[in-house]
Amino acid sequence: MTTIDALPLVFFDVETTGLDVQNGHRICELAMLRREHRQITDQINTLINPERELDPQASQVNGIRAEDLQSAPRFVELAVQVVQLSQQAVRIAHNLPFDESFLNMELARAGYPPLTGPALDTLELARRLGVRRGSLSLGALATSFGLPIPTHRAMNDVLTLHALFDRLVVKLADYGVTTLYDALRFSRGLLPGQPEPEAPPPLAAALASGTTLRIIYTSNSNPQPVERRIRPIELVIEPNGLSVRAFCYLRNDIRNFLLAKISAYLPDFPDESAERGG
């Protein structure tokens, strides 16, 4: 069976005009590195005209200036290349939900479907491996492993990400995790040979069909049960118990919901989009 590091892989990183994709922030720099049979075969490394202002805070972090972006291509001009470079490859990013939410937003604006298929988050793998205490930022992990320190410029960060992934693959092998299947399960808290957890029937049905449902949930921050509309993604095992990772329409983000704190599962209705409760 093919090992993880021998598969077609795409490492990617984005720099953005701000942190919140829901508030209209966009990509201002993109780097992607495709690797096949452990050899780099293709890449993208470009500034992008975001067609909006760059937040001063973002510019302070990444060092990109508004004047640097004026003559840069727009994302729509790069979309075909992004899609082609990503085809039939496992996507790798650090804090994957952040980078991929921006990339898929840009693809949608350009008229393309979101990227699908297997993806691995080096932040999540590092967390599961327990490689260090404290911060699991790319910079902190680079320091721990003696790798080049990322600079918040996309290609420099991708090169660090690429090196970090190879170090994590070595550590995964110590747990018997050598294939993509095992790595995806390990990201969910499952070791090789460990049985899949069972979900309550309504949740299992939503996971199987990719549909939404409503739950009554009591969070740590609010002792009052609140109705949430979610789209379940997968079951994950955390130290405090079995959870479902899902897109939460109330928070407009991917969240983990502890099954022990879900008091009811309710059918969803396609014509309802408003959240009930606070």
N, C-alpha and C positions, 0 to 999 in steps of 0.2 A: 504494500500500500504506500502511496506517495506521502512523503513527510511534508510537514507544513512549509518548511523553507524552500522546498523544491517546486512548489506550486506557483502558478502565475500570481503575482502580488502587485498591488498598486498602493504605494505610500503617498499620502497627500496631506497638505496643510494649507490653510487659508489665513490671510490677514484681512481684517474687516474694518469698515468705517466706524463701527461701534459694536457693542456686545449683544444687542437685542434684534434678532431677525424679524420679530413681530412688529417692531417699530420702524421698519423700513431700512435698517442698516444692510449694507451690501458688501460683497467681496471687493477688495482693492488690490489684492495680490494672491496668486495661486501658484502652487508648485505641486507637481505630480511626478512620481518616479515609478515606472513599470519594470518589474523584474521577472524574468522567466529562466528556469533552470539555473538560478543563482547568478544570473547575468543581467545587468541593466540593458533594456532593449529600447526604451522610449522615455521621453520626459516632456513636461511643460514647466516653464519657469518664466512668469510674466507678471508685470503690473497690469492692473485692470482699471479702466475708467469706470468708477461706480455710478456716474451720472447723479451724484448727490454730494453734499458736503462731507468732509472727513472730520469726525469729532476731534477736538484738541487732545482729549485724553488718549484716544487711539493713536494719534500721531506721535504723542510722547512715548508710547510703548514701542511702536514699530519703526519710528523714525521716518515714515513716509510722509511726504509733503503734498499738499494739493497740487502744486505746480508739476510734481513728478507724474501725476496721473492724467494731465490734460491731453497728452498725445498718445496715451496708452490705448490698446484696443478695448472695446466693450466686451462683456462676457458673451453676448450673442454671437460675436465673431469667433469665439473659441469653443462654443458648445459642442460642435461636431467632433472636434479633436478630443474633448473631455470624454465624451461618450465612447468614442472608438478606443481610447487608451484604457478605459475601464472595463471593456468587454471581457467576460469570462475570466475575471481575476478576482481574488480576494482583496477587499479594500482594507487598508491599515491606516489608522490615525490615532493620535493621542487626544483623549476626550472626544471620541468619535461623534457623539450626538451633536456637539457644537459645530464641528467642521462640516458634517454631513447635512445638517439642517440648512446651513448657508448654501452649500453646493446644490442641494436639491431645490432650494428656492430659486436660485439663479437658473437652473435648468428649466424649471416650470415657467419662469418669465420668458425664456427663450423658446418655449413651445415643446419641450422635451419631457418625457416621463422621469420620475425620480430613479436614481440608481438603486438596483435591487440585488439580491444575492448575498452570499456570506460576507461578513465584515468582522474585524477584530479590533478591539480598543486596547492599546498598550497600557493605558491608565488602569483599566479594569483588570488586565492580566497581572500587572504589577501589584495591584491591591490584593488580588487572590493569592499571589505568590508570597506576599509579606516581605518584599525585598528590602523595605526600609520603613522606619517610623517617621511620622510627620508628613510633610508635603510629598505628594506624588506628582508634582508638576514635572514637565519634561526637563526643565533645568535642574531640579533637585535629583532626579533619577540619573541624568547625565553626569552630575557630580559624583554620585555614588558609584557609578560604573566606570568612571574615568573617561567619559566620552566628550567629544567637542560640545561646548556649552551653546545651546540655542540662542539666537539673537533676536527672535521675533520677526525675522524675515523668512518668507515661506520656504525657500529652497534650503537655507541653512538649517531650519527646523526639520525639514524632511530628511536631510542627511543624518541628523542626530536621531530622528525617529527610526530610520533604517538600521542604524547601528544598535539602537536600543532593542529593537525587535529581535535581532539575532542573539543578543545576550539573553533575552527572555526565553527564546526557544530552547536554549541550553538548559535553563532552569526548569522549564516545563518538562523536559525529558526526564528529570529526576523524579517526577511524579508519574511517569509512564505516559505522558501526554506528548504524542509525536505526530498525530494526524489532525487535519482540520476538524473532523467530527469531534475528536476528543478536546481540542482547544475551545471550540464553541461551547461544549458542555462545561469545561473547566471555568469559562467566563461566567457561567451560571451557578458555580459552586459545586459542580459534580465531578468526581474523580472517575477514571476509567473503571468500568464494571459496576459502578454504583447505579442502582435502578432509578428510572425517572420518577419524580414525585407525582402523586395523583392530585388532580384538581377537582373541586366540587363540580358536579355535572353541568350547571349553567356556565361556569367559567371554562370548563373543558370544551364545551360546544363553541363558545366564542373564540377560543384559541384555535380550534380546528378550522373554523369558517372565516376567521379574520374579521368578524363583525364586532360592533360595539355593544356594550351593555351598561346598565346603571348599577351602582353599588351603594350601599349605606355604609359609610366609613367613619371611624373615629380616629382622628390623627393625634399625634403627640401634642400638637400645638392647640388643639381645640377639643375639649372634653365632650362637646355636643356632636352627636352623629350627623353627618352631612351627606347628602346625595351627590355622587360624582358620576359623570358620564366618562367612560374610559374605552379605549381600544386595546385589549390585551395583546401583548407581544410574546412573552415567554414567562415561564416559571423560573424563579431564582431562589437559591438557598442562601440565606444570610445567617449570621450568628444568632439573631433573635427569632429565627424561624423561617418558614416558607412564605415567599412573597410572589406577587405577580408584577412584572415590569410592564407598564402600560402607558399609552399616551393619555394624559389627563386633559380633558377639554376645559376644565375649570382653570387650571394653571397654565394651559397651553404649552405643556412640556411633558417629557417622559419622566415618570415617577415610579417608585416601587411602593406597592401596597401590601402590607402584612396581612396574610389571609386571616389570622386570628382576630384582626380588628375590623373585618368585613362582617357585618351582621345580617346582610341580606343582599341577594342578587335579583335585579329586576330587569325585565325585557326592555330593550330600547325601542324608540319609535323614530323612524327616519326623518319625520317632519319636525322633530323637536331638536332645537339646537341650544336653547337657553339652559343654563344650569339652575338647579334649584338649591337653595341654601347658600351659606356663605363660607 
